[in-house]
C-alpha cells in the first residue's frame, strides 16, 4: 500500500468515531467519504494493485474500469463536499449534492458497461489510455472518464475560486490550494486528451499520458487533499486552543468556589483520560453549582459598594457589574467558611444574583486574580466578620 493511501485511510479511521456519534452530520459524512475514496484512488491506481486486480479476476485490464470508476467517484465526492461545505445543510444544498451523486453514479455504471462491450485482451499496466485509444467502446470508456474528471475540475476551480474571494485566513488558503490542485488536474486532462488525440492522428505522444500526466496527478492530489484538510485541522486546533484557554481562565473562579477545603464546589468525577472539552463542561457545571450553593451568603452591600466604586473609577457599567458580582461571590465564599451550613439569607430576603453567562464567568475568574477592588472588598468583608463577637 502506498504512503498517501495509508495516510488517507488513517485519517478516515480517525474520523470514524466522530461519524458514528454524529451520523446526521452531512458535512462530516462528506469528509469521511472523500477520505475513503481518495485513499482508494492511491491504492488502486498503483501498478502492483492494477496487476493484482487483473490477475485475481482473470480478466485482462479489468483494473481499468475499477480505477476509472474510483477516480470518477473521487471527482464527485470533491464536488459534493464543496457544495455542502459552502452551502450548509439547506434543502437546496442537499438536492444539489444528491444530483451530483446520481450523475457520477450514472458515469460509473456506464464505464463498466462500455468495458463489457469492448475488447481489450492485451494487458496494459501503464499505457492503456493510448494503447486502446482507437478500440471501440474502450475508447468511449476512456473519453467518458476523462470528461467526467474534466467537468469536476472545471466546476471545482470555478466554485473554489469564487468562494475564496469572499473569505480570508486559513479557509482562503485551503481554497487556494484546491484551486491550484484542480488547475493541475485540468493540465492532467489536457495531457491525456493530447496523447489520445495524437493516437487518432497517427502520432505517438504517449509520454504525455504515461509520464507527464501521472506526475501532474500526484502533485494535484496532494494539493487538493491539503486544501480540504488544512481548514478542518486548523478549525479543530482553534477550537482546542479556545477550550484550553477558557478552561485555564476559569481556574481561579473554580478554586474560589471550592474553598480552602476543596469541598465547596460539587462536581461529577471524570476519568484521567477525559477530553479537555469534557473537563471544561465539568468545570463550568461545577461553577454553576458552586454559585447556587453560595446564595444564602450573598451580601447586597458588598455588591453595591464594589459596583459604585468601580463606576467612580471610570469602569464601564458592564465591567463594574462583573466586578461587583465577583466580589460578592468571593465574600460569600469566605462567609461560608466562617458560618457553614446556612440554608437561608440572614435577612430573610432575596439577594442580588450574579451573572452565570459563560463569558461572564471567565471575566469573573480573571477579576479574582487582577482586580484590586475585588481584593479590597474581600479584605473588608473578612475584617468585618472578625469584628463580630462570636456567641
C-alpha positions in Angstrom: 0.0 0.0 0.0 1.3 3.5 -0.9 2.2 6.0 1.8 -0.5 8.5 0.7 -3.1 5.7 0.8 -2.0 4.8 4.3 -2.3 8.4 5.4 -5.7 8.9 3.9 -7.1 5.6 5.3 -5.6 6.5 8.7 -7.4 9.9 8.6 -10.6 8.1 7.7 -10.3 5.7 10.6 -9.6 8.6 13.0 -12.8 10.3 11.7 -14.9 7.2 12.1 -15.7 7.6 15.9 -16.9 11.2 15.2 -19.0 9.9 12.3 -20.6 7.2 14.5 -21.5 9.8 17.1 -22.8 12.3 14.6 -24.3 10.2 11.8 -26.7 13.0 10.8 -23.8 15.5 10.1 -23.9 15.7 6.4 -20.6 17.6 6.2 -18.8 15.0 8.3 -20.2 12.3 6.1 -18.9 14.1 3.0 -15.4 14.5 4.5 -15.2 10.8 5.5 -16.4 9.7 2.1 -13.8 11.9 0.4 -11.0 10.5 2.6 -12.1 6.9 1.9 -12.4 7.4 -1.9 -9.1 9.3 -2.1 -7.3 6.5 -0.3 -8.8 4.0 -2.7 -7.6 6.1 -5.6 -4.0 5.9 -4.4 -4.3 2.3 -3.6 -6.0 1.1 -6.8 -4.0 3.3 -9.2 -0.6 1.8 -8.3 0.8 -0.6 -10.8 1.1 -3.6 -8.4 -2.6 -3.2 -7.5 -3.6 -3.0 -11.1 -1.7 -6.2 -11.9 -3.2 -7.9 -8.9 -6.8 -7.0 -9.9 -6.2 -8.3 -13.4 -4.6 -11.5 -12.1 -7.2 -12.3 -9.4 -10.2 -11.6 -11.7 -8.7 -13.4 -14.6 -10.0 -10.6 -16.9 -7.3 -8.6 -18.7 -7.5 -4.9 -17.9 -10.4 -5.2 -15.5 -8.5 -2.8 -13.3 -9.2 -0.1 -15.9 -12.9 0.4 -15.2 -12.2 -0.1 -11.5 -9.6 2.7 -11.4 -11.7 5.0 -13.6 -14.8 4.5 -11.5 -12.9 5.3 -8.3 -11.4 8.4 -9.9 -14.9 9.4 -11.0 -16.2 8.8 -7.5 -13.4 10.9 -6.1 -14.3 13.7 -8.6 -18.0 13.5 -7.5 -17.1 13.4 -3.8 -15.0 16.6 -4.1 -17.9 18.4 -5.8 -20.3 17.1 -3.2 -18.1 18.2 -0.3 -17.5 21.7 -1.7 -21.3 22.1 -2.2 -22.1 21.1 1.3 -19.1 23.0 2.8 -20.2 26.2 1.1 -23.9 25.9 1.4 -24.5 24.3 4.8 -27.4 21.9 5.2 -30.2 23.7 3.3 -32.6 21.7 1.2 -31.2 23.2 -1.9 -27.7 22.1 -0.9 -29.0 18.6 -0.3 -30.6 18.4 -3.7 -27.5 19.7 -5.5 -25.4 17.1 -3.6 -27.8 14.3 -4.5 -27.9 15.4 -8.1 -24.1 15.2 -8.2 -24.0 11.8 -6.7 -26.6 10.5 -9.2 -24.7 12.0 -12.1 -21.4 10.4 -11.2 -23.2 7.2 -10.3 -24.5 7.0 -13.9 -21.0 7.7 -15.2 -19.6 4.8 -13.1 -22.2 2.4 -14.3 -21.6 3.5 -17.9 -17.8 2.8 -17.5 -18.4 -0.8 -16.7 -21.0 -1.2 -19.4 -18.6 0.2 -22.0 -15.8 -2.0 -20.8 -18.0 -5.1 -21.1 -19.0 -4.2 -24.6 -15.4 -3.6 -25.7 -12.5 -5.9 -26.3 -9.2 -5.3 -24.5 -7.4 -8.7 -24.5 -3.8 -7.4 -24.1 -3.0 -6.3 -20.5 -1.6 -2.8 -20.3 -0.5 -1.6 -16.8 0.7 1.9 -17.7 -0.5 3.0 -21.2 -4.0 1.6 -21.6 -5.4 5.0 -22.4 -3.3 5.4 -25.5 -2.9 1.7 -26.4 -6.7 1.3 -26.8 -7.4 4.9 -28.0 -8.9 3.5 -31.2 -10.7 0.5 -29.8 -14.5 0.7 -30.0 -16.2 1.1 -26.6 -12.9 1.0 -24.7 -12.2 4.3 -26.4 -15.6 5.7 -25.3 -14.9 4.4 -21.8 -11.6 6.3 -21.6 -13.2 9.5 -23.0 -16.1 9.3 -20.6 -13.9 9.1 -17.5 -11.7 12.0 -18.8 -14.8 14.1 -19.5 -16.2 13.4 -16.0 -12.9 14.3 -14.5 -12.6 17.5 -16.5 -16.1 18.6 -15.6 -15.4 18.1 -11.9 -12.1 20.1 -12.3 -13.8 23.0 -14.1 -16.7 23.1 -11.5 -14.3 22.9 -8.5 -12.0 25.5 -9.9 -14.8 27.9 -10.5 -16.6 27.3 -7.2 -13.5 27.5 -5.1 -12.0 30.5 -6.8 -15.3 32.4 -6.5 -15.6 31.4 -2.8 -12.0 32.2 -2.0 -12.6 35.9 -2.9 -15.2 36.2 -0.2 -13.3 34.6 2.7 -10.0 35.1 4.5 -7.5 33.3 6.6 -7.0 29.5 6.6 -10.1 28.9 4.7 -8.9 31.1 1.8 -5.5 29.3 1.9 -7.2 25.9 1.7 -9.4 27.0 -1.2 -6.3 28.4 -3.0 -4.6 25.0 -2.6 -7.7 23.3 -4.0 -7.8 25.7 -7.0 -4.1 25.0 -7.6 -4.7 21.3 -7.5 -7.6 21.4 -9.9 -5.7 23.6 -12.3 -3.1 20.8 -12.4 -6.0 18.3 -12.8 -7.0 20.3 -15.9 -3.4 20.0 -17.2 -3.6 16.3 -16.5 -6.8 16.0 -18.6 -5.2 18.1 -21.3 -2.1 15.8 -21.4 -4.3 12.7 -21.6 -6.5 14.2 -24.4 -3.5 15.3 -26.3 -1.9 11.9 -26.2 -5.2 10.2 -27.2 -5.7 12.8 -30.0 -2.2 12.1 -31.2 -3.0 8.4 -31.5 -6.1 9.2 -33.5 -3.9 11.3 -35.8 -1.3 8.5 -36.2 1.3 10.1 -33.9 3.0 8.9 -30.7 2.7 11.3 -27.8 2.3 8.5 -25.2 4.8 10.1 -22.9 2.3 12.8 -22.1 -0.1 10.2 -20.7 2.3 7.8 -19.1 4.8 10.3 -17.6 3.6 13.9 -17.6 0.0 13.2 -16.7 0.9 10.9 -13.8 3.3 13.4 -12.2 0.6 16.1 -12.5 -1.9 13.8 -10.9 0.3 13.1 -7.9 1.0 16.7 -7.2 -2.6 17.8 -7.7 -3.9 15.1 -5.4 -1.6 16.3 -2.6 -2.7 19.9 -3.2 -6.4 19.0 -3.2 -6.0 16.9 -0.1 -4.1 19.6 1.8 -6.7 22.2 0.7 -9.5 20.2 2.2 -7.7 19.1 5.3 -6.0 22.4 6.2 -9.1 24.4 7.2 -10.7 21.4 9.0 -7.5 20.8 11.0 -7.0 24.5 11.7 -10.6 24.8 12.9 -10.1 21.8 15.2 -6.8 23.3 16.6 -8.5 26.7 17.1 -11.4 25.0 19.0 -9.0 23.1 21.1 -7.0 26.2 21.8 -10.0 28.2 22.8 -11.2 25.4 25.0 -7.8 25.2 26.7 -7.7 29.0 27.3 -11.2 29.0 28.6 -10.5 26.1 30.9 -7.4 27.8 32.3 -9.0 31.1 32.8 -11.9 29.6 34.8 -9.4 28.0 37.2 -9.4 31.0 39.7 -13.2 31.0 40.0 -13.3 27.2 40.3 -10.7 27.3 43.1 -12.5 30.2 44.9 -15.8 28.3 44.9 -14.1 25.1 46.0 -12.9 26.9 49.1 -9.9 26.1 51.2 -11.1 22.5 51.9 -12.0 21.9 48.3 -15.5 20.8 49.4 -17.5 23.9 48.4 -17.9 23.1 44.7 -19.5 19.8 43.9 -18.8 18.0 40.6 -19.1 14.7 38.7 -15.9 12.7 38.7 -14.3 12.1 35.3 -11.7 9.8 34.1 -8.0 10.6 33.9 -8.1 10.5 30.1 -11.2 12.6 29.8 -11.1 15.1 26.9 -10.5 18.8 27.5 -14.0 19.6 26.2 -15.4 17.3 28.9 -13.2 18.8 31.6 -14.4 22.3 30.6 -18.0 21.2 30.7 -17.5 19.7 34.1 -15.7 22.8 35.4 -18.5 25.1 34.1 -21.2 22.9 35.6 -19.4 22.8 38.9 -19.0 26.6 39.0 -22.8 27.0 38.4 -23.5 24.5 41.2 -21.0 26.3 43.5 -22.6 29.7 42.9 -26.0 28.2 43.7 -24.6 26.9 47.0 -23.4 30.4 47.9 -26.7 32.1 47.5 -27.5 32.1 51.3 -24.3 34.1 51.8 -24.6 36.8 49.2 -24.4 40.3 50.6 -26.0 43.1 48.6 -23.9 45.7 50.5 -20.7 44.2 49.1 -22.2 44.1 45.6 -23.4 47.7 45.8 -20.2 49.1 47.2 -17.9 47.5 44.7 -20.2 48.5 41.8 -20.3 52.1 42.9 -16.6 52.1 43.5 -15.9 50.7 40.0 -18.1 53.3 38.4 -16.4 56.1 40.3 -13.1 54.9 39.0 -14.3 55.1 35.4 -15.1 51.4 34.7 -17.9 50.8 32.1 -21.2 49.8 33.6 -21.0 46.1 32.4 -17.4 45.8 33.8 -18.5 47.4 37.1 -21.3 44.8 37.4 -18.8 41.9 36.7 -16.5 43.2 39.4 -19.4 43.6 41.8 -20.6 40.0 41.1 -17.0 38.7 41.6 -16.6 40.5 44.9 -19.9 39.3 46.2 -19.1 35.7 45.3 -15.6 35.9 46.9 -17.0 37.5 50.0 -19.8 34.8 50.2 -17.1 32.1 49.9 -15.4 33.5 53.0 -18.7 33.9 54.8 -19.4 30.2 54.2 -16.1 29.2 55.8 -16.9 31.3 58.9 -20.6 30.1 59.1 -21.0 26.7 57.3 -24.4 25.1 56.9 -26.5 28.3 56.4 -29.5 27.5 54.2 -31.3 30.9 54.0 -30.3 34.6 53.9 -29.9 36.1 57.3 -32.2 39.0 56.4 -34.8 36.6 55.0 -34.9 38.3 51.6 -33.6 37.6 48.1 -30.2 39.0 47.4 -28.7 40.2 44.1 -27.8 37.2 41.9 -24.6 37.2 39.9 -24.5 36.6 36.2 -23.9 33.0 35.2 -23.3 33.6 31.5 -20.3 31.6 30.2 -18.4 34.7 29.1 -19.1 36.5 32.3 -17.8 33.6 34.4 -14.5 33.9 32.6 -14.4 37.6 33.3 -15.2 37.0 36.9 -12.4 34.5 37.2 -9.9 37.0 35.7 -11.2 39.7 38.0 -10.5 37.4 41.0 -6.8 37.5 40.1 -6.4 41.0 38.8 -8.9 43.4 40.4 -7.8 45.5 43.4 -11.4 46.3 44.0 -12.3 42.7 44.5 -9.3 42.1 46.7 -10.2 45.1 48.9 -13.8 44.0 49.2 -12.8 40.6 50.3 -10.3 42.1 52.9 -13.0 44.4 54.3 -15.6 41.5 54.5 -13.1 39.4 56.4 -12.3 42.2 58.7 -16.0 42.8 59.5 -16.5 39.2 60.3 -13.6 39.2 62.7 -15.0 42.2 64.4 -18.3 40.5 65.1 -18.2 38.8 68.5 -18.9 35.1 68.5 -21.7 33.8 70.6 
